[in-house]
Amino acid sequence: MDKVIADIAQIVKPDLDIVDAGSKVILGVDALAVDVVACRFVDLDPLIVGHLRLISEDRNGKLETFMKKIDVVQPQKQD
């Protein structure tokens, strides 16, 4: 299944990726980045998700390296 998802990710390039991650909604233009962030919010290690690793390899990189480049921006709480 991971290979199929990674293959689809090579063809389908959404303009906007929206993921429900429990109490958070993650939006982004890079599906891999959005999925990595969503994993973190639901306490899932992105490194154990096979298709995320395959997608990063398809981009000629390592998932570990890609994860270091992701900045999570959260809205500020208003008092």
N, CA, C, O and CB atoms as a CASP TS submission, in Angstrom:
PFRMAT TS
TARGET T0000
AUTHOR 0000-0000-0000
METHOD Language model
MODEL 1
PARENT N/A
ATOM      1  N   MET     1       0.818  -1.179   0.000  1.00  0.00           N
ATOM      2  CA  MET     1       0.000   0.000   0.000  1.00  0.00           C
ATOM      3  C   MET     1       0.876   1.262   0.000  1.00  0.00           C
ATOM      4  O   MET     1       0.561   2.246  -0.669  1.00  0.00           O
ATOM      5  CB  MET     1      -0.938  -0.013   1.203  1.00  0.00           C
ATOM      6  N   ASP     2       1.983   1.216   0.763  1.00  0.00           N
ATOM      7  CA  ASP     2       2.865   2.384   0.814  1.00  0.00           C
ATOM      8  C   ASP     2       3.401   2.744  -0.571  1.00  0.00           C
ATOM      9  O   ASP     2       3.481   3.919  -0.926  1.00  0.00           O
ATOM     10  CB  ASP     2       4.029   2.125   1.771  1.00  0.00           C
ATOM     11  N   LYS     3       3.760   1.739  -1.337  1.00  0.00           N
ATOM     12  CA  LYS     3       4.288   1.979  -2.694  1.00  0.00           C
ATOM     13  C   LYS     3       3.220   2.612  -3.585  1.00  0.00           C
ATOM     14  O   LYS     3       3.523   3.510  -4.370  1.00  0.00           O
ATOM     15  CB  LYS     3       4.788   0.655  -3.327  1.00  0.00           C
ATOM     16  N   VAL     4       1.994   2.159  -3.471  1.00  0.00           N
ATOM     17  CA  VAL     4       0.900   2.716  -4.273  1.00  0.00           C
ATOM     18  C   VAL     4       0.681   4.181  -3.915  1.00  0.00           C
ATOM     19  O   VAL     4       0.531   5.022  -4.801  1.00  0.00           O
ATOM     20  CB  VAL     4      -0.405   1.910  -4.059  1.00  0.00           C
ATOM     21  N   ILE     5       0.664   4.488  -2.626  1.00  0.00           N
ATOM     22  CA  ILE     5       0.472   5.879  -2.193  1.00  0.00           C
ATOM     23  C   ILE     5       1.617   6.751  -2.710  1.00  0.00           C
ATOM     24  O   ILE     5       1.386   7.861  -3.188  1.00  0.00           O
ATOM     25  CB  ILE     5       0.382   5.966  -0.643  1.00  0.00           C
ATOM     26  N   ALA     6       2.849   6.251  -2.614  1.00  0.00           N
ATOM     27  CA  ALA     6       4.006   7.009  -3.104  1.00  0.00           C
ATOM     28  C   ALA     6       3.926   7.210  -4.613  1.00  0.00           C
ATOM     29  O   ALA     6       4.271   8.283  -5.110  1.00  0.00           O
ATOM     30  CB  ALA     6       5.315   6.290  -2.737  1.00  0.00           C
ATOM     31  N   ASP     7       3.480   6.200  -5.344  1.00  0.00           N
ATOM     32  CA  ASP     7       3.323   6.331  -6.800  1.00  0.00           C
ATOM     33  C   ASP     7       2.274   7.388  -7.149  1.00  0.00           C
ATOM     34  O   ASP     7       2.471   8.191  -8.061  1.00  0.00           O
ATOM     35  CB  ASP     7       2.931   4.976  -7.421  1.00  0.00           C
ATOM     36  N   ILE     8       1.177   7.380  -6.426  1.00  0.00           N
ATOM     37  CA  ILE     8       0.130   8.385  -6.660  1.00  0.00           C
ATOM     38  C   ILE     8       0.669   9.782  -6.376  1.00  0.00           C
ATOM     39  O   ILE     8       0.353  10.728  -7.098  1.00  0.00           O
ATOM     40  CB  ILE     8      -1.113   8.100  -5.777  1.00  0.00           C
ATOM     41  N   ALA     9       1.476   9.916  -5.334  1.00  0.00           N
ATOM     42  CA  ALA     9       2.034  11.222  -4.974  1.00  0.00           C
ATOM     43  C   ALA     9       2.946  11.781  -6.059  1.00  0.00           C
ATOM     44  O   ALA     9       3.135  12.995  -6.145  1.00  0.00           O
ATOM     45  CB  ALA     9       2.800  11.117  -3.671  1.00  0.00           C
ATOM     46  N   GLN    10       3.515  10.905  -6.888  1.00  0.00           N
ATOM     47  CA  GLN    10       4.349  11.379  -7.993  1.00  0.00           C
ATOM     48  C   GLN    10       3.508  11.994  -9.105  1.00  0.00           C
ATOM     49  O   GLN    10       3.990  12.836  -9.862  1.00  0.00           O
ATOM     50  CB  GLN    10       5.189  10.234  -8.552  1.00  0.00           C
ATOM     51  N   ILE    11       2.261  11.576  -9.199  1.00  0.00           N
ATOM     52  CA  ILE    11       1.393  12.030 -10.290  1.00  0.00           C
ATOM     53  C   ILE    11       0.454  13.148  -9.840  1.00  0.00           C
ATOM     54  O   ILE    11       0.308  14.157 -10.529  1.00  0.00           O
ATOM     55  CB  ILE    11       0.578  10.859 -10.837  1.00  0.00           C
ATOM     56  N   VAL    12      -0.174  12.967  -8.693  1.00  0.00           N
ATOM     57  CA  VAL    12      -1.164  13.928  -8.202  1.00  0.00           C
ATOM     58  C   VAL    12      -0.460  14.978  -7.360  1.00  0.00           C
ATOM     59  O   VAL    12       0.136  14.656  -6.332  1.00  0.00           O
ATOM     60  CB  VAL    12      -2.278  13.220  -7.378  1.00  0.00           C
ATOM     61  N   LYS    13      -0.524  16.218  -7.784  1.00  0.00           N
ATOM     62  CA  LYS    13       0.113  17.342  -7.085  1.00  0.00           C
ATOM     63  C   LYS    13      -0.970  18.361  -6.723  1.00  0.00           C
ATOM     64  O   LYS    13      -1.262  19.261  -7.510  1.00  0.00           O
ATOM     65  CB  LYS    13       1.238  18.004  -7.971  1.00  0.00           C
ATOM     66  N   PRO    14      -1.566  18.222  -5.534  1.00  0.00           N
ATOM     67  CA  PRO    14      -2.642  19.150  -5.167  1.00  0.00           C
ATOM     68  C   PRO    14      -2.118  20.568  -4.959  1.00  0.00           C
ATOM     69  O   PRO    14      -0.972  20.767  -4.557  1.00  0.00           O
ATOM     70  CB  PRO    14      -3.345  18.668  -3.898  1.00  0.00           C
ATOM     71  N   ASP    15      -2.970  21.544  -5.237  1.00  0.00           N
ATOM     72  CA  ASP    15      -2.618  22.941  -4.990  1.00  0.00           C
ATOM     73  C   ASP    15      -2.648  23.262  -3.499  1.00  0.00           C
ATOM     74  O   ASP    15      -1.918  24.130  -3.023  1.00  0.00           O
ATOM     75  CB  ASP    15      -3.570  23.871  -5.747  1.00  0.00           C
ATOM     76  N   LEU    16      -3.501  22.550  -2.774  1.00  0.00           N
ATOM     77  CA  LEU    16      -3.629  22.758  -1.342  1.00  0.00           C
ATOM     78  C   LEU    16      -3.921  21.421  -0.685  1.00  0.00           C
ATOM     79  O   LEU    16      -4.806  20.682  -1.117  1.00  0.00           O
ATOM     80  CB  LEU    16      -4.739  23.794  -1.018  1.00  0.00           C
ATOM     81  N   ASP    17      -3.175  21.121   0.355  1.00  0.00           N
ATOM     82  CA  ASP    17      -3.369  19.876   1.095  1.00  0.00           C
ATOM     83  C   ASP    17      -3.955  20.234   2.455  1.00  0.00           C
ATOM     84  O   ASP    17      -3.394  21.063   3.173  1.00  0.00           O
ATOM     85  CB  ASP    17      -2.021  19.076   1.246  1.00  0.00           C
ATOM     86  N   ILE    18      -5.069  19.623   2.813  1.00  0.00           N
ATOM     87  CA  ILE    18      -5.751  19.881   4.078  1.00  0.00           C
ATOM     88  C   ILE    18      -5.893  18.560   4.820  1.00  0.00           C
ATOM     89  O   ILE    18      -6.430  17.591   4.284  1.00  0.00           O
ATOM     90  CB  ILE    18      -7.148  20.552   3.849  1.00  0.00           C
ATOM     91  N   VAL    19      -5.401  18.530   6.067  1.00  0.00           N
ATOM     92  CA  VAL    19      -5.441  17.312   6.858  1.00  0.00           C
ATOM     93  C   VAL    19      -6.031  17.619   8.228  1.00  0.00           C
ATOM     94  O   VAL    19      -5.634  18.581   8.884  1.00  0.00           O
ATOM     95  CB  VAL    19      -4.033  16.695   6.993  1.00  0.00           C
ATOM     96  N   ASP    20      -6.979  16.795   8.650  1.00  0.00           N
ATOM     97  CA  ASP    20      -7.548  16.871   9.993  1.00  0.00           C
ATOM     98  C   ASP    20      -6.655  16.027  10.891  1.00  0.00           C
ATOM     99  O   ASP    20      -6.544  14.814  10.709  1.00  0.00           O
ATOM    100  CB  ASP    20      -9.055  16.375  10.031  1.00  0.00           C
ATOM    101  N   ALA    21      -6.017  16.680  11.863  1.00  0.00           N
ATOM    102  CA  ALA    21      -5.122  15.973  12.780  1.00  0.00           C
ATOM    103  C   ALA    21      -5.647  16.117  14.208  1.00  0.00           C
ATOM    104  O   ALA    21      -5.011  16.735  15.062  1.00  0.00           O
ATOM    105  CB  ALA    21      -3.665  16.520  12.670  1.00  0.00           C
ATOM    106  N   GLY    22      -6.799  15.544  14.442  1.00  0.00           N
ATOM    107  CA  GLY    22      -7.397  15.633  15.775  1.00  0.00           C
ATOM    108  C   GLY    22      -7.977  17.005  16.027  1.00  0.00           C
ATOM    109  O   GLY    22      -8.943  17.404  15.378  1.00  0.00           O
ATOM    110  N   SER    23      -7.394  17.733  16.968  1.00  0.00           N
ATOM    111  CA  SER    23      -7.894  19.067  17.306  1.00  0.00           C
ATOM    112  C   SER    23      -7.291  20.154  16.425  1.00  0.00           C
ATOM    113  O   SER    23      -7.591  21.333  16.611  1.00  0.00           O
ATOM    114  CB  SER    23      -7.605  19.374  18.760  1.00  0.00           C
ATOM    115  N   LYS    24      -6.458  19.783  15.485  1.00  0.00           N
ATOM    116  CA  LYS    24      -5.798  20.735  14.584  1.00  0.00           C
ATOM    117  C   LYS    24      -6.157  20.416  13.134  1.00  0.00           C
ATOM    118  O   LYS    24      -6.424  19.269  12.777  1.00  0.00           O
ATOM    119  CB  LYS    24      -4.258  20.702  14.780  1.00  0.00           C
ATOM    120  N   VAL    25      -6.155  21.458  12.317  1.00  0.00           N
ATOM    121  CA  VAL    25      -6.278  21.293  10.872  1.00  0.00           C
ATOM    122  C   VAL    25      -4.996  21.846  10.273  1.00  0.00           C
ATOM    123  O   VAL    25      -4.633  22.993  10.531  1.00  0.00           O
ATOM    124  CB  VAL    25      -7.564  22.023  10.292  1.00  0.00           C
ATOM    125  N   ILE    26      -4.316  21.046   9.484  1.00  0.00           N
ATOM    126  CA  ILE    26      -3.050  21.442   8.885  1.00  0.00           C
ATOM    127  C   ILE    26      -3.291  21.750   7.417  1.00  0.00           C
ATOM    128  O   ILE    26      -3.910  20.964   6.699  1.00  0.00           O
ATOM    129  CB  ILE    26      -1.970  20.334   9.056  1.00  0.00           C
ATOM    130  N   LEU    27      -2.798  22.901   6.978  1.00  0.00           N
ATOM    131  CA  LEU    27      -2.918  23.340   5.586  1.00  0.00           C
ATOM    132  C   LEU    27      -1.519  23.556   5.027  1.00  0.00           C
ATOM    133  O   LEU    27      -0.619  24.006   5.735  1.00  0.00           O
ATOM    134  CB  LEU    27      -3.774  24.646   5.472  1.00  0.00           C
ATOM    135  N   GLY    28      -1.347  23.235   3.768  1.00  0.00           N
ATOM    136  CA  GLY    28      -0.069  23.496   3.134  1.00  0.00           C
ATOM    137  C   GLY    28      -0.097  23.181   1.661  1.00  0.00           C
ATOM    138  O   GLY    28      -1.041  22.575   1.154  1.00  0.00           O
ATOM    139  N   VAL    29       0.949  23.600   0.981  1.00  0.00           N
ATOM    140  CA  VAL    29       1.048  23.365  -0.461  1.00  0.00           C
ATOM    141  C   VAL    29       1.972  22.191  -0.788  1.00  0.00           C
ATOM    142  O   VAL    29       2.108  21.812  -1.952  1.00  0.00           O
ATOM    143  CB  VAL    29       1.547  24.623  -1.161  1.00  0.00           C
ATOM    144  N   ASP    30       2.596  21.624   0.221  1.00  0.00           N
ATOM    145  CA  ASP    30       3.464  20.460   0.034  1.00  0.00           C
ATOM    146  C   ASP    30       2.860  19.308   0.830  1.00  0.00           C
ATOM    147  O   ASP    30       2.883  19.321   2.061  1.00  0.00           O
ATOM    148  CB  ASP    30       4.951  20.759   0.489  1.00  0.00           C
ATOM    149  N   ALA    31       2.325  18.325   0.136  1.00  0.00           N
ATOM    150  CA  ALA    31       1.622  17.225   0.793  1.00  0.00           C
ATOM    151  C   ALA    31       2.520  16.457   1.753  1.00  0.00           C
ATOM    152  O   ALA    31       2.060  16.034   2.813  1.00  0.00           O
ATOM    153  CB  ALA    31       1.058  16.279  -0.242  1.00  0.00           C
ATOM    154  N   LEU    32       3.780  16.269   1.408  1.00  0.00           N
ATOM    155  CA  LEU    32       4.692  15.552   2.289  1.00  0.00           C
ATOM    156  C   LEU    32       4.888  16.321   3.594  1.00  0.00           C
ATOM    157  O   LEU    32       4.831  15.736   4.676  1.00  0.00           O
ATOM    158  CB  LEU    32       6.044  15.323   1.594  1.00  0.00           C
ATOM    159  N   ALA    33       5.114  17.607   3.494  1.00  0.00           N
ATOM    160  CA  ALA    33       5.298  18.429   4.691  1.00  0.00           C
ATOM    161  C   ALA    33       4.051  18.420   5.563  1.00  0.00           C
ATOM    162  O   ALA    33       4.148  18.296   6.783  1.00  0.00           O
ATOM    163  CB  ALA    33       5.652  19.864   4.304  1.00  0.00           C
ATOM    164  N   VAL    34       2.891  18.550   4.951  1.00  0.00           N
ATOM    165  CA  VAL    34       1.639  18.542   5.706  1.00  0.00           C
ATOM    166  C   VAL    34       1.459  17.208   6.421  1.00  0.00           C
ATOM    167  O   VAL    34       1.060  17.185   7.585  1.00  0.00           O
ATOM    168  CB  VAL    34       0.441  18.817   4.776  1.00  0.00           C
ATOM    169  N   ASP    35       1.742  16.116   5.756  1.00  0.00           N
ATOM    170  CA  ASP    35       1.593  14.796   6.373  1.00  0.00           C
ATOM    171  C   ASP    35       2.580  14.600   7.526  1.00  0.00           C
ATOM    172  O   ASP    35       2.230  13.997   8.541  1.00  0.00           O
ATOM    173  CB  ASP    35       1.790  13.697   5.324  1.00  0.00           C
ATOM    174  N   VAL    36       3.799  15.098   7.382  1.00  0.00           N
ATOM    175  CA  VAL    36       4.793  14.996   8.458  1.00  0.00           C
ATOM    176  C   VAL    36       4.312  15.772   9.679  1.00  0.00           C
ATOM    177  O   VAL    36       4.390  15.275  10.802  1.00  0.00           O
ATOM    178  CB  VAL    36       6.177  15.527   7.987  1.00  0.00           C
ATOM    179  N   VAL    37       3.819  16.976   9.468  1.00  0.00           N
ATOM    180  CA  VAL    37       3.314  17.792  10.579  1.00  0.00           C
ATOM    181  C   VAL    37       2.100  17.128  11.213  1.00  0.00           C
ATOM    182  O   VAL    37       1.983  17.093  12.438  1.00  0.00           O
ATOM    183  CB  VAL    37       2.952  19.213  10.094  1.00  0.00           C
ATOM    184  N   ALA    38       1.202  16.604  10.397  1.00  0.00           N
ATOM    185  CA  ALA    38       0.013  15.925  10.925  1.00  0.00           C
ATOM    186  C   ALA    38       0.423  14.735  11.792  1.00  0.00           C
ATOM    187  O   ALA    38      -0.171  14.506  12.845  1.00  0.00           O
ATOM    188  CB  ALA    38      -0.907  15.455   9.769  1.00  0.00           C
ATOM    189  N   CYS    39       1.419  13.987  11.366  1.00  0.00           N
ATOM    190  CA  CYS    39       1.910  12.867  12.171  1.00  0.00           C
ATOM    191  C   CYS    39       2.348  13.342  13.548  1.00  0.00           C
ATOM    192  O   CYS    39       2.043  12.707  14.557  1.00  0.00           O
ATOM    193  CB  CYS    39       3.074  12.163  11.463  1.00  0.00           C
ATOM    194  N   ARG    40       3.054  14.443  13.585  1.00  0.00           N
ATOM    195  CA  ARG    40       3.540  14.960  14.866  1.00  0.00           C
ATOM    196  C   ARG    40       2.379  15.336  15.782  1.00  0.00           C
ATOM    197  O   ARG    40       2.446  15.102  16.989  1.00  0.00           O
ATOM    198  CB  ARG    40       4.449  16.178  14.640  1.00  0.00           C
ATOM    199  N   PHE    41       1.329  15.909  15.232  1.00  0.00           N
ATOM    200  CA  PHE    41       0.194  16.334  16.047  1.00  0.00           C
ATOM    201  C   PHE    41      -0.626  15.166  16.581  1.00  0.00           C
ATOM    202  O   PHE    41      -1.329  15.315  17.581  1.00  0.00           O
ATOM    203  CB  PHE    41      -0.694  17.242  15.247  1.00  0.00           C
ATOM    204  N   VAL    42      -0.547  14.014  15.935  1.00  0.00           N
ATOM    205  CA  VAL    42      -1.277  12.835  16.432  1.00  0.00           C
ATOM    206  C   VAL    42      -0.319  11.822  17.068  1.00  0.00           C
ATOM    207  O   VAL    42      -0.641  10.641  17.199  1.00  0.00           O
ATOM    208  CB  VAL    42      -2.066  12.166  15.281  1.00  0.00           C
ATOM    209  N   ASP    43       0.852  12.304  17.456  1.00  0.00           N
ATOM    210  CA  ASP    43       1.858  11.492  18.153  1.00  0.00           C
ATOM    211  C   ASP    43       2.264  10.234  17.387  1.00  0.00           C
ATOM    212  O   ASP    43       2.386   9.153  17.963  1.00  0.00           O
ATOM    213  CB  ASP    43       1.338  11.098  19.507  1.00  0.00           C
ATOM    214  N   LEU    44       2.468  10.394  16.099  1.00  0.00           N
ATOM    215  CA  LEU    44       2.938   9.307  15.248  1.00  0.00           C
ATOM    216  C   LEU    44       4.287   9.720  14.669  1.00  0.00           C
ATOM    217  O   LEU    44       4.420  10.812  14.115  1.00  0.00           O
ATOM    218  CB  LEU    44       1.904   8.977  14.109  1.00  0.00           C
ATOM    219  N   ASP    45       5.271   8.866  14.793  1.00  0.00           N
ATOM    220  CA  ASP    45       6.602   9.148  14.260  1.00  0.00           C
ATOM    221  C   ASP    45       6.555   9.046  12.735  1.00  0.00           C
ATOM    222  O   ASP    45       6.314   7.963  12.201  1.00  0.00           O
ATOM    223  CB  ASP    45       7.666   8.166  14.853  1.00  0.00           C
ATOM    224  N   PRO    46       6.781  10.154  12.027  1.00  0.00           N
ATOM    225  CA  PRO    46       6.729  10.111  10.559  1.00  0.00           C
ATOM    226  C   PRO    46       7.729   9.125   9.956  1.00  0.00           C
ATOM    227  O   PRO    46       7.531   8.638   8.843  1.00  0.00           O
ATOM    228  CB  PRO    46       6.987  11.494   9.996  1.00  0.00           C
ATOM    229  N   LEU    47       8.790   8.834  10.684  1.00  0.00           N
ATOM    230  CA  LEU    47       9.826   7.941  10.156  1.00  0.00           C
ATOM    231  C   LEU    47       9.359   6.492  10.036  1.00  0.00           C
ATOM    232  O   LEU    47       9.982   5.698   9.331  1.00  0.00           O
ATOM    233  CB  LEU    47      11.049   8.001  11.039  1.00  0.00           C
ATOM    234  N   ILE    48       8.267   6.142  10.719  1.00  0.00           N
ATOM    235  CA  ILE    48       7.775   4.763  10.605  1.00  0.00           C
ATOM    236  C   ILE    48       6.662   4.633   9.568  1.00  0.00           C
ATOM    237  O   ILE    48       6.136   3.541   9.355  1.00  0.00           O
ATOM    238  CB  ILE    48       7.272   4.274  11.958  1.00  0.00           C
ATOM    239  N   VAL    49       6.302   5.744   8.922  1.00  0.00           N
ATOM    240  CA  VAL    49       5.252   5.722   7.894  1.00  0.00           C
ATOM    241  C   VAL    49       5.944   5.475   6.553  1.00  0.00           C
ATOM    242  O   VAL    49       6.610   6.356   6.008  1.00  0.00           O
ATOM    243  CB  VAL    49       4.413   7.078   7.874  1.00  0.00           C
ATOM    244  N   GLY    50       5.775   4.273   6.044  1.00  0.00           N
ATOM    245  CA  GLY    50       6.500   3.845   4.848  1.00  0.00           C
ATOM    246  C   GLY    50       6.347   4.746   3.641  1.00  0.00           C
ATOM    247  O   GLY    50       7.337   5.046   2.973  1.00  0.00           O
ATOM    248  N   HIS    51       5.132   5.186   3.341  1.00  0.00           N
ATOM    249  CA  HIS    51       4.952   5.986   2.124  1.00  0.00           C
ATOM    250  C   HIS    51       5.603   7.365   2.250  1.00  0.00           C
ATOM    251  O   HIS    51       6.004   7.940   1.238  1.00  0.00           O
ATOM    252  CB  HIS    51       3.462   6.142   1.813  1.00  0.00           C
ATOM    253  N   LEU    52       5.717   7.907   3.461  1.00  0.00           N
ATOM    254  CA  LEU    52       6.403   9.197   3.612  1.00  0.00           C
ATOM    255  C   LEU    52       7.883   9.045   3.279  1.00  0.00           C
ATOM    256  O   LEU    52       8.475   9.904   2.625  1.00  0.00           O
ATOM    257  CB  LEU    52       6.230   9.749   5.053  1.00  0.00           C
ATOM    258  N   ARG    53       8.464   7.960   3.729  1.00  0.00           N
ATOM    259  CA  ARG    53       9.876   7.687   3.410  1.00  0.00           C
ATOM    260  C   ARG    53      10.063   7.494   1.898  1.00  0.00           C
ATOM    261  O   ARG    53      11.015   8.016   1.317  1.00  0.00           O
ATOM    262  CB  ARG    53      10.371   6.426   4.175  1.00  0.00           C
ATOM    263  N   LEU    54       9.160   6.749   1.270  1.00  0.00           N
ATOM    264  CA  LEU    54       9.261   6.521  -0.180  1.00  0.00           C
ATOM    265  C   LEU    54       9.090   7.824  -0.968  1.00  0.00           C
ATOM    266  O   LEU    54       9.789   8.047  -1.956  1.00  0.00           O
ATOM    267  CB  LEU    54       8.205   5.497  -0.631  1.00  0.00           C
ATOM    268  N   ILE    55       8.175   8.671  -0.540  1.00  0.00           N
ATOM    269  CA  ILE    55       7.956   9.949  -1.238  1.00  0.00           C
ATOM    270  C   ILE    55       9.204  10.818  -1.139  1.00  0.00           C
ATOM    271  O   ILE    55       9.602  11.443  -2.122  1.00  0.00           O
ATOM    272  CB  ILE    55       6.729  10.700  -0.646  1.00  0.00           C
ATOM    273  N   SER    56       9.823  10.865   0.036  1.00  0.00           N
ATOM    274  CA  SER    56      11.046  11.662   0.171  1.00  0.00           C
ATOM    275  C   SER    56      12.167  11.085  -0.690  1.00  0.00           C
ATOM    276  O   SER    56      12.955  11.841  -1.259  1.00  0.00           O
ATOM    277  CB  SER    56      11.488  11.726   1.645  1.00  0.00           C
ATOM    278  N   GLU    57      12.252   9.761  -0.794  1.00  0.00           N
ATOM    279  CA  GLU    57      13.252   9.141  -1.661  1.00  0.00           C
ATOM    280  C   GLU    57      12.976   9.460  -3.129  1.00  0.00           C
ATOM    281  O   GLU    57      13.911   9.655  -3.906  1.00  0.00           O
ATOM    282  CB  GLU    57      13.276   7.622  -1.446  1.00  0.00           C
ATOM    283  N   ASP    58      11.693   9.514  -3.515  1.00  0.00           N
ATOM    284  CA  ASP    58      11.340   9.885  -4.884  1.00  0.00           C
ATOM    285  C   ASP    58      11.782  11.313  -5.196  1.00  0.00           C
ATOM    286  O   ASP    58      12.009  11.667  -6.353  1.00  0.00           O
ATOM    287  CB  ASP    58       9.829   9.740  -5.103  1.00  0.00           C
ATOM    288  N   ARG    59      11.900  12.120  -4.150  1.00  0.00           N
ATOM    289  CA  ARG    59      12.377  13.502  -4.302  1.00  0.00           C
ATOM    290  C   ARG    59      13.895  13.589  -4.156  1.00  0.00           C
ATOM    291  O   ARG    59      14.454  14.677  -4.017  1.00  0.00           O
ATOM    292  CB  ARG    59      11.703  14.415  -3.268  1.00  0.00           C
ATOM    293  N   ASN    60      14.547  12.443  -4.189  1.00  0.00           N
ATOM    294  CA  ASN    60      16.010  12.344  -4.083  1.00  0.00           C
ATOM    295  C   ASN    60      16.543  12.836  -2.745  1.00  0.00           C
ATOM    296  O   ASN    60      17.581  13.495  -2.685  1.00  0.00           O
ATOM    297  CB  ASN    60      16.661  13.130  -5.195  1.00  0.00           C
ATOM    298  N   GLY    61      15.833  12.515  -1.685  1.00  0.00           N
ATOM    299  CA  GLY    61      16.286  12.921  -0.358  1.00  0.00           C
ATOM    300  C   GLY    61      15.924  11.898   0.685  1.00  0.00           C
ATOM    301  O   GLY    61      15.327  10.861   0.393  1.00  0.00           O
ATOM    302  N   LYS    62      16.301  12.213   1.917  1.00  0.00           N
ATOM    303  CA  LYS    62      15.963  11.368   3.051  1.00  0.00           C
ATOM    304  C   LYS    62      14.888  12.067   3.863  1.00  0.00           C
ATOM    305  O   LYS    62      14.889  13.292   3.987  1.00  0.00           O
ATOM    306  CB  LYS    62      17.214  11.060   3.923  1.00  0.00           C
ATOM    307  N   LEU    63      13.982  11.293   4.409  1.00  0.00           N
ATOM    308  CA  LEU    63      12.903  11.858   5.203  1.00  0.00           C
ATOM    309  C   LEU    63      13.456  12.601   6.414  1.00  0.00           C
ATOM    310  O   LEU    63      12.940  13.659   6.776  1.00  0.00           O
ATOM    311  CB  LEU    63      11.936  10.759   5.649  1.00  0.00           C
ATOM    312  N   GLU    64      14.490  12.069   7.040  1.00  0.00           N
ATOM    313  CA  GLU    64      15.090  12.723   8.199  1.00  0.00           C
ATOM    314  C   GLU    64      15.579  14.127   7.853  1.00  0.00           C
ATOM    315  O   GLU    64      15.374  15.063   8.626  1.00  0.00           O
ATOM    316  CB  GLU    64      16.249  11.883   8.740  1.00  0.00           C
ATOM    317  N   THR    65      16.213  14.276   6.716  1.00  0.00           N
ATOM    318  CA  THR    65      16.703  15.576   6.271  1.00  0.00           C
ATOM    319  C   THR    65      15.545  16.511   5.961  1.00  0.00           C
ATOM    320  O   THR    65      15.579  17.687   6.323  1.00  0.00           O
ATOM    321  CB  THR    65      17.599  15.421   5.043  1.00  0.00           C
ATOM    322  N   PHE    66      14.531  15.999   5.298  1.00  0.00           N
ATOM    323  CA  PHE    66      13.355  16.798   4.953  1.00  0.00           C
ATOM    324  C   PHE    66      12.666  17.314   6.211  1.00  0.00           C
ATOM    325  O   PHE    66      12.242  18.468   6.260  1.00  0.00           O
ATOM    326  CB  PHE    66      12.369  15.971   4.109  1.00  0.00           C
ATOM    327  N   MET    67      12.555  16.460   7.231  1.00  0.00           N
ATOM    328  CA  MET    67      11.862  16.829   8.460  1.00  0.00           C
ATOM    329  C   MET    67      12.552  17.984   9.174  1.00  0.00           C
ATOM    330  O   MET    67      11.885  18.789   9.824  1.00  0.00           O
ATOM    331  CB  MET    67      11.770  15.631   9.388  1.00  0.00           C
ATOM    332  N   LYS    68      13.861  18.081   9.067  1.00  0.00           N
ATOM    333  CA  LYS    68      14.609  19.166   9.718  1.00  0.00           C
ATOM    334  C   LYS    68      14.307  20.522   9.095  1.00  0.00           C
ATOM    335  O   LYS    68      14.528  21.556   9.727  1.00  0.00           O
ATOM    336  CB  LYS    68      16.107  18.892   9.643  1.00  0.00           C
ATOM    337  N   LYS    69      13.807  20.530   7.869  1.00  0.00           N
ATOM    338  CA  LYS    69      13.543  21.782   7.146  1.00  0.00           C
ATOM    339  C   LYS    69      12.135  22.313   7.373  1.00  0.00           C
ATOM    340  O   LYS    69      11.804  23.398   6.896  1.00  0.00           O
ATOM    341  CB  LYS    69      13.764  21.578   5.667  1.00  0.00           C
ATOM    342  N   ILE    70      11.303  21.570   8.090  1.00  0.00           N
ATOM    343  CA  ILE    70       9.901  21.953   8.254  1.00  0.00           C
ATOM    344  C   ILE    70       9.735  22.856   9.471  1.00  0.00           C
ATOM    345  O   ILE    70      10.142  22.506  10.579  1.00  0.00           O
ATOM    346  CB  ILE    70       9.008  20.703   8.389  1.00  0.00           C
ATOM    347  N   ASP    71       9.137  24.013   9.250  1.00  0.00           N
ATOM    348  CA  ASP    71       8.790  24.923  10.336  1.00  0.00           C
ATOM    349  C   ASP    71       7.284  24.868  10.540  1.00  0.00           C
ATOM    350  O   ASP    71       6.517  24.977   9.584  1.00  0.00           O
ATOM    351  CB  ASP    71       9.264  26.383  10.033  1.00  0.00           C
ATOM    352  N   VAL    72       6.869  24.699  11.779  1.00  0.00           N
ATOM    353  CA  VAL    72       5.448  24.680  12.103  1.00  0.00           C
ATOM    354  C   VAL    72       5.060  26.068  12.593  1.00  0.00           C
ATOM    355  O   VAL    72       5.629  26.580  13.557  1.00  0.00           O
ATOM    356  CB  VAL    72       5.119  23.588  13.176  1.00  0.00           C
ATOM    357  N   VAL    73       4.090  26.666  11.923  1.00  0.00           N
ATOM    358  CA  VAL    73       3.613  28.003  12.302  1.00  0.00           C
ATOM    359  C   VAL    73       2.225  27.828  12.899  1.00  0.00           C
ATOM    360  O   VAL    73       1.312  27.304  12.261  1.00  0.00           O
ATOM    361  CB  VAL    73       3.589  28.996  11.065  1.00  0.00           C
ATOM    362  N   GLN    74       2.092  28.278  14.131  1.00  0.00           N
ATOM    363  CA  GLN    74       0.800  28.186  14.804  1.00  0.00           C
ATOM    364  C   GLN    74       0.300  29.585  15.106  1.00  0.00           C
ATOM    365  O   GLN    74       1.092  30.480  15.401  1.00  0.00           O
ATOM    366  CB  GLN    74       0.901  27.346  16.103  1.00  0.00           C
ATOM    367  N   PRO    75      -1.017  29.780  15.032  1.00  0.00           N
ATOM    368  CA  PRO    75      -1.546  31.113  15.347  1.00  0.00           C
ATOM    369  C   PRO    75      -1.280  31.456  16.808  1.00  0.00           C
ATOM    370  O   PRO    75      -1.263  30.584  17.677  1.00  0.00           O
ATOM    371  CB  PRO    75      -3.061  31.187  15.049  1.00  0.00           C
ATOM    372  N   GLN    76      -1.075  32.732  17.052  1.00  0.00           N
ATOM    373  CA  GLN    76      -0.860  33.186  18.419  1.00  0.00           C
ATOM    374  C   GLN    76      -2.181  33.228  19.164  1.00  0.00           C
ATOM    375  O   GLN    76      -3.218  33.588  18.607  1.00  0.00           O
ATOM    376  CB  GLN    76      -0.186  34.567  18.439  1.00  0.00           C
ATOM    377  N   LYS    77      -2.123  32.858  20.412  1.00  0.00           N
ATOM    378  CA  LYS    77      -3.322  32.928  21.240  1.00  0.00           C
ATOM    379  C   LYS    77      -3.616  34.381  21.585  1.00  0.00           C
ATOM    380  O   LYS    77      -2.722  35.147  21.947  1.00  0.00           O
ATOM    381  CB  LYS    77      -3.158  32.082  22.527  1.00  0.00           C
ATOM    382  N   GLN    78      -4.862  34.733  21.468  1.00  0.00           N
ATOM    383  CA  GLN    78      -5.255  36.093  21.801  1.00  0.00           C
ATOM    384  C   GLN    78      -5.762  36.121  23.220  1.00  0.00           C
ATOM    385  O   GLN    78      -6.561  35.275  23.621  1.00  0.00           O
ATOM    386  CB  GLN    78      -6.324  36.623  20.829  1.00  0.00           C
ATOM    387  N   ASP    79      -5.301  37.089  23.979  1.00  0.00           N
ATOM    388  CA  ASP    79      -5.731  37.210  25.380  1.00  0.00           C
ATOM    389  C   ASP    79      -6.991  38.003  25.533  1.00  0.00           C
ATOM    390  O   ASP    79      -7.472  38.189  26.650  1.00  0.00           O
ATOM    391  CB  ASP    79      -4.656  37.841  26.204  1.00  0.00           C
TER
END
